[in-house]
Amino acid sequence: MILTDENIDYIAKNLALYGLKNEELKEDILDHICTYIENSTENNFDIAYKAAIHQFGGYLNINHIQTETNVQLYLKSTKNRTKLLFIIGFLSAILIATGSLFKILHWPFAGQILFSGFVLLILMTLPLYFYTKYKNSLLKYQS
């Protein structure tokens, strides 16, 4: 069966209607559905379209695919955010420890090193830590 532009628009609108919001995922699923319909032996578009949706497991399964994709994207961003938090926290701890050592030994630049360590801790590490905790609580709430 050869699909027309109207058929493809109908499929895209139905996918959007049933809650598929991720554009990249919507394009992929649209491509799979169109390929399935074009390879089917059915000449009636409605019957071929229903068979293609049934092959995917229905609209509920398509929404489940979107949810799983969103979780995977979130976990990837969480991993990157955790690495950044570790690096910034480590740097601020090193600066604070070094500044404290310089202060105890009365070496020069102790105040500047200690100050930069606390600035890094207060302005970068703590907000990123609390943002990560907030995002993790949202994921637990959605699950």
C-alpha positions as a Markdown table, in Angstrom:
| # | Residue | x | y | z |
|---|---|---|---|---|
| 1 | Met | 0.0 | 0.0 | 0.0 |
| 2 | Ile | 1.3 | 3.5 | -0.9 |
| 3 | Leu | 0.7 | 6.2 | 1.7 |
| 4 | Thr | -0.4 | 9.6 | 0.8 |
| 5 | Asp | 0.6 | 12.8 | 2.6 |
| 6 | Glu | -2.9 | 12.9 | 4.1 |
| 7 | Asn | -2.4 | 9.5 | 5.6 |
| 8 | Ile | 0.9 | 10.4 | 7.1 |
| 9 | Asp | -0.6 | 13.6 | 8.5 |
| 10 | Tyr | -3.4 | 11.6 | 10.0 |
| 11 | Ile | -1.0 | 9.2 | 11.7 |
| 12 | Ala | 1.1 | 12.1 | 13.0 |
| 13 | Lys | -1.9 | 13.9 | 14.4 |
| 14 | Asn | -3.1 | 10.7 | 16.1 |
| 15 | Leu | 0.2 | 10.1 | 17.7 |
| 16 | Ala | 0.2 | 13.7 | 19.0 |
| 17 | Leu | -3.4 | 13.3 | 20.1 |
| 18 | Tyr | -2.6 | 10.2 | 22.2 |
| 19 | Gly | 0.1 | 12.1 | 24.1 |
| 20 | Leu | 3.3 | 11.5 | 22.2 |
| 21 | Lys | 5.2 | 14.8 | 22.8 |
| 22 | Asn | 8.9 | 13.9 | 22.1 |
| 23 | Glu | 9.4 | 15.0 | 18.5 |
| 24 | Glu | 12.3 | 12.7 | 17.8 |
| 25 | Leu | 10.4 | 9.7 | 19.2 |
| 26 | Lys | 7.3 | 10.7 | 17.3 |
| 27 | Glu | 9.2 | 10.8 | 14.1 |
| 28 | Asp | 10.7 | 7.3 | 14.8 |
| 29 | Ile | 7.3 | 5.8 | 15.6 |
| 30 | Leu | 5.7 | 7.5 | 12.6 |
| 31 | Asp | 8.4 | 6.0 | 10.4 |
| 32 | His | 7.9 | 2.5 | 11.8 |
| 33 | Ile | 4.1 | 2.7 | 11.5 |
| 34 | Cys | 4.4 | 4.0 | 7.9 |
| 35 | Thr | 6.8 | 1.2 | 7.0 |
| 36 | Tyr | 4.5 | -1.4 | 8.5 |
| 37 | Ile | 1.5 | -0.1 | 6.6 |
| 38 | Glu | 3.5 | 0.1 | 3.3 |
| 39 | Asn | 4.7 | -3.5 | 3.7 |
| 40 | Ser | 1.3 | -4.8 | 4.6 |
| 41 | Thr | -0.9 | -6.5 | 2.0 |
| 42 | Glu | -4.0 | -4.7 | 3.1 |
| 43 | Asn | -5.4 | -2.1 | 0.7 |
| 44 | Asn | -7.7 | -0.3 | 3.2 |
| 45 | Phe | -5.7 | 2.4 | 5.1 |
| 46 | Asp | -7.9 | 2.2 | 8.2 |
| 47 | Ile | -7.5 | -1.5 | 8.7 |
| 48 | Ala | -3.8 | -1.4 | 8.0 |
| 49 | Tyr | -3.4 | 1.5 | 10.4 |
| 50 | Lys | -5.3 | -0.3 | 13.2 |
| 51 | Ala | -3.1 | -3.4 | 12.5 |
| 52 | Ala | 0.0 | -1.3 | 12.8 |
| 53 | Ile | -1.1 | 0.2 | 16.1 |
| 54 | His | -2.0 | -3.2 | 17.3 |
| 55 | Gln | 1.4 | -4.5 | 16.3 |
| 56 | Phe | 2.9 | -1.8 | 18.6 |
| 57 | Gly | 0.7 | -2.9 | 21.4 |
| 58 | Gly | -1.8 | -0.1 | 21.1 |
| 59 | Tyr | -1.6 | 3.6 | 22.1 |
| 60 | Leu | -1.0 | 2.7 | 25.8 |
| 61 | Asn | 2.2 | 0.9 | 24.8 |
| 62 | Ile | 3.3 | 3.9 | 22.7 |
| 63 | Asn | 2.8 | 6.1 | 25.8 |
| 64 | His | 4.8 | 3.6 | 27.8 |
| 65 | Ile | 7.7 | 3.8 | 25.2 |
| 66 | Gln | 7.6 | 7.6 | 25.6 |
| 67 | Thr | 7.8 | 7.3 | 29.4 |
| 68 | Glu | 10.7 | 4.9 | 29.2 |
| 69 | Thr | 12.5 | 7.2 | 26.7 |
| 70 | Asn | 12.0 | 10.1 | 29.1 |
| 71 | Val | 13.4 | 8.1 | 32.0 |
| 72 | Gln | 16.4 | 7.1 | 30.0 |
| 73 | Leu | 17.1 | 10.7 | 29.1 |
| 74 | Tyr | 16.6 | 11.8 | 32.7 |
| 75 | Leu | 19.0 | 9.1 | 34.0 |
| 76 | Lys | 21.7 | 10.2 | 31.5 |
| 77 | Ser | 21.4 | 13.8 | 32.6 |
| 78 | Thr | 21.4 | 12.7 | 36.2 |
| 79 | Lys | 24.6 | 10.8 | 35.7 |
| 80 | Asn | 26.3 | 13.9 | 34.1 |
| 81 | Arg | 25.0 | 16.1 | 36.9 |
| 82 | Thr | 26.3 | 13.7 | 39.5 |
| 83 | Lys | 29.8 | 13.8 | 37.9 |
| 84 | Leu | 29.8 | 17.6 | 37.8 |
| 85 | Leu | 28.6 | 17.7 | 41.5 |
| 86 | Phe | 31.5 | 15.4 | 42.5 |
| 87 | Ile | 34.1 | 17.4 | 40.6 |
| 88 | Ile | 32.9 | 20.8 | 41.9 |
| 89 | Gly | 32.6 | 19.4 | 45.5 |
| 90 | Phe | 36.0 | 17.9 | 45.3 |
| 91 | Leu | 37.5 | 21.2 | 44.1 |
| 92 | Ser | 35.8 | 23.2 | 46.8 |
| 93 | Ala | 37.0 | 20.7 | 49.5 |
| 94 | Ile | 40.6 | 20.9 | 48.2 |
| 95 | Leu | 40.5 | 24.7 | 48.2 |
| 96 | Ile | 39.1 | 24.9 | 51.7 |
| 97 | Ala | 41.6 | 22.4 | 53.0 |
| 98 | Thr | 44.5 | 24.1 | 51.3 |
| 99 | Gly | 43.3 | 27.5 | 52.4 |
| 100 | Ser | 43.0 | 26.3 | 56.0 |
| 101 | Leu | 46.5 | 24.8 | 55.9 |
| 102 | Phe | 47.9 | 28.0 | 54.5 |
| 103 | Lys | 46.1 | 29.9 | 57.2 |
| 104 | Ile | 47.5 | 27.7 | 60.0 |
| 105 | Leu | 51.0 | 28.0 | 58.6 |
| 106 | His | 50.6 | 31.8 | 58.0 |
| 107 | Trp | 51.5 | 31.5 | 54.4 |
| 108 | Pro | 50.5 | 34.1 | 51.8 |
| 109 | Phe | 47.3 | 33.9 | 49.8 |
| 110 | Ala | 45.6 | 31.8 | 52.5 |
| 111 | Gly | 42.6 | 34.2 | 52.7 |
| 112 | Gln | 42.1 | 34.2 | 48.9 |
| 113 | Ile | 42.3 | 30.4 | 48.6 |
| 114 | Leu | 39.9 | 29.9 | 51.6 |
| 115 | Phe | 37.5 | 32.5 | 50.2 |
| 116 | Ser | 37.5 | 31.0 | 46.8 |
| 117 | Gly | 36.8 | 27.5 | 48.3 |
| 118 | Phe | 33.8 | 28.8 | 50.2 |
| 119 | Val | 32.5 | 30.7 | 47.3 |
| 120 | Leu | 32.7 | 27.6 | 45.1 |
| 121 | Leu | 31.0 | 25.6 | 47.9 |
| 122 | Ile | 28.2 | 28.1 | 48.4 |
| 123 | Leu | 27.5 | 29.2 | 44.9 |
| 124 | Met | 28.1 | 26.0 | 42.9 |
| 125 | Thr | 28.2 | 22.9 | 45.1 |
| 126 | Leu | 25.3 | 23.4 | 47.4 |
| 127 | Pro | 22.8 | 24.6 | 44.7 |
| 128 | Leu | 23.7 | 21.8 | 42.4 |
| 129 | Tyr | 23.4 | 19.3 | 45.3 |
| 130 | Phe | 19.9 | 20.5 | 46.2 |
| 131 | Tyr | 18.9 | 20.7 | 42.5 |
| 132 | Thr | 19.9 | 17.0 | 42.1 |
| 133 | Lys | 18.0 | 16.0 | 45.3 |
| 134 | Tyr | 14.9 | 17.9 | 43.9 |
| 135 | Lys | 15.1 | 16.2 | 40.6 |
| 136 | Asn | 15.5 | 12.8 | 42.2 |
| 137 | Ser | 12.5 | 13.4 | 44.4 |
| 138 | Leu | 10.5 | 14.3 | 41.3 |
| 139 | Leu | 11.5 | 11.0 | 39.6 |
| 140 | Lys | 10.4 | 9.0 | 42.7 |
| 141 | Tyr | 7.1 | 10.9 | 42.8 |
| 142 | Gln | 6.4 | 10.1 | 39.1 |
| 143 | Ser | 7.3 | 6.4 | 39.5 |
